[in-house]
Amino acid sequence: IFTHFIVLFLVSMVMSFYFCPIVAAVLTGTYFIFMRVFAIRARIAANKDVEKKRVNQPGTAFVYNSDDEIFKDPSFLIQEAFYNMNTVIIYGLEDYFCTLIEKAIDYSNKGQKRKTLINSMLWGFSQSAQLFINSFAYWFGSFLIRRGTIQVDDFMKSLFTFLFTGSYAGKLMSLKGDSENAKLSFERYYPLITRKSLIDVRDNGGIKIKNSNDIKGKIEIMDVNFRYLSRPNVPIYKDLTFSCESKKTTAIVGETGSGKSTVMSLLMRFYDLKNDHHIVFKNEQTGESSKEQMQQGDEEQNVGMKNANEFSSSKEGADGQSSTLFKNSGKILLDGVDICDYNLKDLRNLFSIVS
């Protein structure tokens, strides 16, 4: 986008100088001053600490380092509140979540008040800049025309070359923020999208369940350790063990986010426990950027994530990156048989979920 803008600006400047050098020189100087203001605003917007925390290296995905870090992310808290709206209302947790979100917003905006004020002033200035330039150009052109220095035709050609370019460039530069956000989202979610799943819904292998009445329905959860791919260093289950007897009711009780619904997701094999590993890399950087991150503490750690099945120790292990291996393990048995051994479609057809 920036390169496109520079090329466009240079072409328009050459054409404008061809038609009327005096007006072109004045408008070029004016645009240069205003562009310096826009550059300052762009620099302030790019240096927000709340965005620094989310920047990842290409080919990695953002992960949380701890539960404390989750409670400092207002976006995550708002998302959880809406996803679990019924639970929040039933237990009267509206004020509790509002307080958490307010504290998270205050934490994210800590030290940003001065930057926010300057950024808002520069935003207003940038919005009115084109109008000021137009007014100044018409005044300056009329002044030169009255003195007989330039012709009206030359002035209008030079002016409108700049005006049309400036209008288009303004729309072009307004997309810069969106493009940066899109790039950040791509770097964060692309590894998750391209990650090869061990669960193939098209696989017709496994033990076929020809008659559902042959299944008694006894479920055994045995030593389950589980972490989500999006935040592998935050454990969901640690050595979880319990059983659900056939034709009996078993209630799983816990607070919001404790992993109640995850049991059902594991039972229907939306996630798998067999051969499921995550390797988390802490990217070690040198120079001024690493010093800034050290000053900002653990909240600013840049963490990458890869699937262990795609990890090449000979290639990536030699990079000197510190890493931690997290492994999902355990078994879920249905009538004494591991659910991974059943045909996936037949297994999922056994269950019904009512909300």
C-alpha positions as CSV (number, residue, x, y, z in Angstrom):
1,I,0.0,0.0,0.0
2,F,2.7,2.5,0.9
3,T,4.7,1.7,-2.3
4,H,1.6,2.2,-4.3
5,F,1.0,5.5,-2.6
6,I,4.6,6.7,-3.3
7,V,4.4,5.8,-7.0
8,L,1.1,7.6,-7.3
9,F,2.3,10.7,-5.5
10,L,5.5,10.9,-7.7
11,V,3.5,10.6,-11.0
12,S,1.0,13.2,-9.9
13,M,3.8,15.5,-8.8
14,V,5.6,15.3,-12.1
15,M,2.4,16.0,-14.0
16,S,1.6,18.9,-11.7
17,F,5.0,20.5,-12.1
18,Y,4.6,20.2,-15.9
19,F,1.3,22.2,-15.8
20,C,2.2,24.8,-13.1
21,P,5.6,24.6,-11.3
22,I,4.8,27.3,-8.7
23,V,1.5,25.8,-7.5
24,A,3.0,22.3,-7.7
25,A,6.0,23.3,-5.5
26,V,3.8,24.9,-2.8
27,L,1.3,21.9,-2.8
28,T,4.2,19.4,-2.6
29,G,5.6,21.2,0.5
30,T,2.2,21.3,2.1
31,Y,1.6,17.6,1.5
32,F,5.0,16.8,2.8
33,I,4.2,18.6,6.1
34,F,0.9,16.8,6.4
35,M,2.5,13.5,5.6
36,R,4.9,13.9,8.5
37,V,1.8,14.3,10.8
38,F,0.3,11.1,9.3
39,A,3.5,9.2,9.8
40,I,3.6,10.2,13.5
41,R,0.0,9.0,14.0
42,A,0.8,5.7,12.2
43,R,3.9,5.2,14.4
44,I,1.8,5.8,17.6
45,A,-0.9,3.4,16.4
46,A,1.7,0.7,15.6
47,N,3.5,1.0,19.0
48,K,0.5,0.1,21.2
49,D,1.7,-2.3,23.9
50,V,-1.6,-4.3,23.7
51,E,-0.7,-5.1,20.1
52,K,3.0,-5.8,20.9
53,K,1.8,-8.6,23.1
54,R,0.1,-10.3,20.2
55,V,2.8,-10.0,17.6
56,N,4.1,-13.5,16.6
57,Q,6.8,-14.7,14.3
58,P,5.6,-16.0,10.9
59,G,4.5,-19.6,11.1
60,T,3.5,-19.4,14.7
61,A,0.2,-18.9,16.6
62,F,-0.6,-16.8,19.6
63,V,-1.0,-18.6,22.9
64,Y,-1.6,-17.5,26.5
65,N,1.2,-18.1,29.0
66,S,-1.0,-18.4,32.1
67,D,-4.5,-17.9,33.5
68,D,-3.5,-14.5,34.9
69,E,-2.7,-13.4,31.4
70,I,-6.2,-14.5,30.2
71,F,-7.8,-12.3,32.8
72,K,-5.8,-9.3,31.4
73,D,-7.3,-9.7,27.9
74,P,-10.6,-7.9,27.6
75,S,-11.4,-9.4,24.2
76,F,-11.2,-12.9,25.6
77,L,-13.3,-12.1,28.7
78,I,-16.0,-10.4,26.6
79,Q,-16.0,-13.5,24.3
80,E,-16.4,-15.9,27.2
81,A,-19.2,-13.8,28.8
82,F,-21.2,-13.9,25.6
83,Y,-20.5,-17.5,24.8
84,N,-21.7,-18.4,28.4
85,M,-24.4,-15.8,28.6
86,N,-27.0,-18.2,30.1
87,T,-24.6,-19.3,32.9
88,V,-23.7,-15.7,33.6
89,I,-27.4,-14.6,33.9
90,I,-28.5,-17.7,35.9
91,Y,-25.7,-17.3,38.5
92,G,-25.9,-13.5,38.6
93,L,-22.3,-13.0,37.4
94,E,-23.0,-9.8,35.4
95,D,-21.3,-7.5,37.8
96,Y,-18.4,-9.9,38.3
97,F,-17.7,-10.1,34.6
98,C,-18.1,-6.3,34.1
99,T,-15.5,-5.8,36.9
100,L,-13.1,-8.2,35.3
101,I,-13.5,-6.6,31.8
102,E,-13.1,-3.1,33.2
103,K,-9.9,-4.1,35.0
104,A,-8.6,-5.8,31.8
105,I,-9.3,-2.7,29.8
106,D,-7.5,-0.5,32.3
107,Y,-4.5,-2.9,32.2
108,S,-4.5,-2.9,28.4
109,N,-4.7,0.9,28.3
110,K,-2.1,1.4,31.1
111,G,0.3,4.1,30.0
112,Q,-1.7,4.8,26.8
113,K,-3.8,7.8,27.9
114,R,-1.2,10.3,26.6
115,K,-0.8,8.4,23.3
116,T,-4.6,8.1,22.9
117,L,-5.0,11.9,23.4
118,I,-2.3,12.7,20.8
119,N,-3.6,10.0,18.4
120,S,-7.2,11.4,18.6
121,M,-5.9,15.0,17.9
122,L,-3.8,13.7,15.0
123,W,-6.8,11.8,13.7
124,G,-9.0,14.9,13.7
125,F,-6.2,16.8,12.1
126,S,-5.7,14.2,9.4
127,Q,-9.5,14.1,8.6
128,S,-9.5,17.9,8.0
129,A,-6.2,18.1,6.3
130,Q,-7.5,17.6,2.8
131,L,-10.1,20.4,3.3
132,F,-7.4,22.8,4.5
133,I,-5.1,21.9,1.6
134,N,-8.0,22.5,-0.9
135,S,-8.8,25.9,0.7
136,F,-5.1,26.9,0.8
137,A,-4.6,25.9,-2.9
138,Y,-7.6,27.9,-4.1
139,W,-6.5,31.0,-2.1
140,F,-2.9,30.7,-3.4
141,G,-4.0,30.1,-7.0
142,S,-6.4,33.0,-7.0
143,F,-3.7,35.2,-5.6
144,L,-1.3,34.2,-8.4
145,I,-4.0,34.6,-11.1
146,R,-4.8,38.1,-9.9
147,R,-1.2,39.1,-10.2
148,G,-1.0,37.5,-13.7
149,T,1.7,35.1,-12.7
150,I,-0.2,32.0,-13.9
151,Q,-3.1,31.1,-16.2
152,V,-6.4,29.8,-14.9
153,D,-6.1,26.6,-17.1
154,D,-2.7,25.8,-15.9
155,F,-3.7,26.3,-12.3
156,M,-6.8,24.1,-12.6
157,K,-4.8,21.3,-14.3
158,S,-2.1,21.4,-11.6
159,L,-4.6,21.6,-8.8
160,F,-6.9,18.8,-9.8
161,T,-4.0,16.5,-10.5
162,F,-3.0,16.9,-6.8
163,L,-6.6,16.9,-5.5
164,F,-7.6,13.6,-7.2
165,T,-4.3,12.0,-6.2
166,G,-4.8,13.2,-2.6
167,S,-8.3,11.9,-2.4
168,Y,-7.4,8.5,-3.7
169,A,-4.3,8.4,-1.6
170,G,-6.3,9.1,1.5
171,K,-8.6,6.2,0.8
172,L,-5.6,4.0,0.1
173,M,-3.8,4.9,3.3
174,S,-7.0,4.3,5.3
175,L,-6.7,0.6,4.4
176,K,-3.2,0.4,6.0
177,G,-4.6,-0.3,9.4
178,D,-6.9,-2.9,8.2
179,S,-4.1,-4.6,6.2
180,E,-1.9,-4.7,9.3
181,N,-4.8,-6.3,11.4
182,A,-5.4,-8.8,8.6
183,K,-1.7,-9.7,8.5
184,L,-1.6,-10.1,12.3
185,S,-4.7,-12.3,12.2
186,F,-3.2,-14.4,9.4
187,E,0.0,-15.0,11.3
188,R,-2.0,-16.0,14.4
189,Y,-4.6,-18.3,12.9
190,Y,-2.9,-19.8,9.7
191,P,-1.0,-22.4,11.7
192,L,-4.2,-23.6,13.3
193,I,-6.0,-23.7,9.9
194,T,-3.3,-25.6,8.1
195,R,-2.6,-28.0,11.0
196,K,-3.3,-31.6,10.0
197,S,-5.8,-33.2,12.2
198,L,-5.5,-36.9,13.3
199,I,-9.3,-37.1,13.2
200,D,-10.6,-37.9,9.7
201,V,-14.4,-37.8,9.4
202,R,-14.1,-39.6,6.1
203,D,-12.3,-42.6,7.6
204,N,-14.5,-45.7,7.3
205,G,-12.2,-47.9,9.4
206,G,-12.6,-48.9,13.0
207,I,-15.1,-51.1,14.9
208,K,-18.5,-50.7,13.2
209,I,-21.6,-50.3,15.5
210,K,-24.3,-52.1,13.5
211,N,-26.9,-51.9,16.2
212,S,-26.8,-49.2,18.9
213,N,-28.8,-51.4,21.2
214,D,-25.7,-53.6,21.5
215,I,-23.9,-50.8,23.3
216,K,-24.5,-50.8,27.0
217,G,-23.2,-47.3,27.5
218,K,-20.7,-47.5,30.3
219,I,-18.1,-44.7,29.9
220,E,-14.8,-44.6,31.7
221,I,-12.5,-41.6,31.7
222,M,-9.0,-42.7,32.6
223,D,-6.1,-40.5,33.5
224,V,-6.9,-37.8,31.0
225,N,-4.5,-34.9,30.5
226,F,-5.7,-32.3,28.0
227,R,-4.7,-28.8,26.8
228,Y,-6.3,-26.8,24.0
229,L,-4.2,-26.1,20.9
230,S,-4.8,-22.4,21.2
231,R,-3.3,-22.2,24.7
232,P,-1.3,-25.4,25.3
233,N,0.5,-24.1,28.4
234,V,-2.8,-23.7,30.3
235,P,-3.9,-27.2,31.5
236,I,-7.6,-28.1,31.2
237,Y,-7.5,-31.6,32.7
238,K,-4.8,-33.2,34.8
239,D,-5.2,-36.9,35.5
240,L,-9.0,-36.7,35.2
241,T,-10.6,-40.1,36.1
242,F,-14.2,-41.0,36.6
243,S,-16.8,-43.3,35.2
244,C,-20.4,-43.1,34.0
245,E,-22.4,-46.3,34.7
246,S,-24.9,-47.5,32.1
247,K,-28.5,-46.4,32.6
248,K,-27.5,-44.0,35.4
249,T,-27.2,-40.2,35.5
250,T,-23.8,-38.6,36.1
251,A,-23.6,-34.8,36.7
252,I,-20.4,-32.9,35.9
253,V,-20.5,-29.7,37.9
254,G,-18.0,-26.8,37.8
255,E,-17.6,-23.1,37.2
256,T,-17.6,-21.5,33.7
257,G,-14.5,-22.4,31.8
258,S,-13.6,-25.4,34.1
259,G,-13.9,-27.9,31.2
260,K,-17.4,-29.4,31.6
261,S,-18.3,-29.3,27.9
262,T,-14.8,-30.4,26.9
263,V,-15.7,-33.9,28.2
264,M,-18.4,-34.2,25.6
265,S,-16.1,-32.8,22.9
266,L,-13.5,-35.5,23.8
267,L,-16.2,-38.2,24.0
268,M,-17.4,-37.4,20.4
269,R,-13.7,-37.1,19.3
270,F,-13.8,-33.5,18.3
271,Y,-10.4,-33.6,20.0
272,D,-8.2,-36.6,20.4
273,L,-5.9,-37.9,23.1
274,K,-3.9,-40.4,21.1
275,N,-0.5,-39.1,19.7
276,D,-1.5,-35.5,20.3
277,H,1.5,-33.3,21.3
278,H,2.2,-29.6,21.3
279,I,5.7,-28.1,21.3
280,V,5.8,-24.5,22.5
281,F,8.8,-22.3,21.5
282,K,9.9,-19.2,23.3
283,N,11.5,-17.0,20.7
284,E,14.7,-15.6,22.0
285,Q,15.6,-12.3,20.3
286,T,18.6,-10.0,20.7
287,G,19.0,-6.2,20.5
288,E,16.7,-3.4,21.6
289,S,13.5,-5.2,21.0
290,S,14.5,-8.0,23.4
291,K,15.4,-5.5,26.1
292,E,12.0,-3.9,25.7
293,Q,10.3,-7.3,26.1
294,M,12.4,-8.1,29.2
295,Q,11.3,-4.8,30.8
296,Q,7.6,-5.5,30.0
297,G,7.9,-8.9,31.8
298,D,6.2,-12.2,31.1
299,E,3.1,-10.5,29.7
300,E,5.1,-9.6,26.6
301,Q,6.6,-12.9,25.8
302,N,6.6,-13.9,22.2
303,V,5.5,-17.6,22.1
304,G,5.3,-19.8,19.0
305,M,3.6,-23.2,18.7
306,K,4.0,-26.2,16.4
307,N,2.6,-29.7,16.3
308,A,5.2,-32.3,17.4
309,N,4.2,-34.6,14.6
310,E,5.5,-31.9,12.1
311,F,8.5,-31.1,14.2
312,S,12.0,-31.9,12.7
313,S,14.6,-32.0,15.5
314,S,17.4,-32.0,13.0
315,K,16.2,-28.8,11.4
316,E,14.5,-26.8,14.1
317,G,16.1,-28.2,17.2
318,A,19.4,-26.7,16.1
319,D,18.1,-23.1,16.2
320,G,18.8,-22.9,19.9
321,Q,15.2,-22.1,20.8
322,S,14.0,-23.1,24.2
323,S,10.9,-25.3,24.0
324,T,8.5,-27.2,26.1
325,L,6.6,-30.4,25.2
326,F,3.0,-30.7,26.2
327,K,1.3,-34.0,25.6
328,N,-2.4,-34.9,25.7
329,S,-2.8,-38.3,27.1
330,G,-5.2,-40.8,28.7
331,K,-8.1,-43.0,27.5
332,I,-11.8,-42.8,27.2
333,L,-13.5,-46.2,27.1
334,L,-17.0,-47.1,25.9
335,D,-18.0,-50.5,27.1
336,G,-14.3,-51.3,27.8
337,V,-13.2,-50.3,24.3
338,D,-11.1,-47.2,23.5
339,I,-13.3,-44.8,21.6
340,C,-10.5,-44.2,19.1
341,D,-11.0,-47.8,18.0
342,Y,-14.6,-47.3,17.0
343,N,-15.8,-46.1,13.6
344,L,-16.0,-42.3,14.0
345,K,-19.4,-41.8,12.3
346,D,-21.0,-44.7,14.3
347,L,-19.5,-43.4,17.5
348,R,-20.9,-39.9,17.0
349,N,-24.3,-41.3,16.1
350,L,-24.6,-42.8,19.5
351,F,-24.8,-39.4,21.3
352,S,-27.3,-36.6,21.4
353,I,-26.6,-33.2,22.9
354,V,-29.5,-31.0,24.2
355,S,-28.8,-27.5,25.3
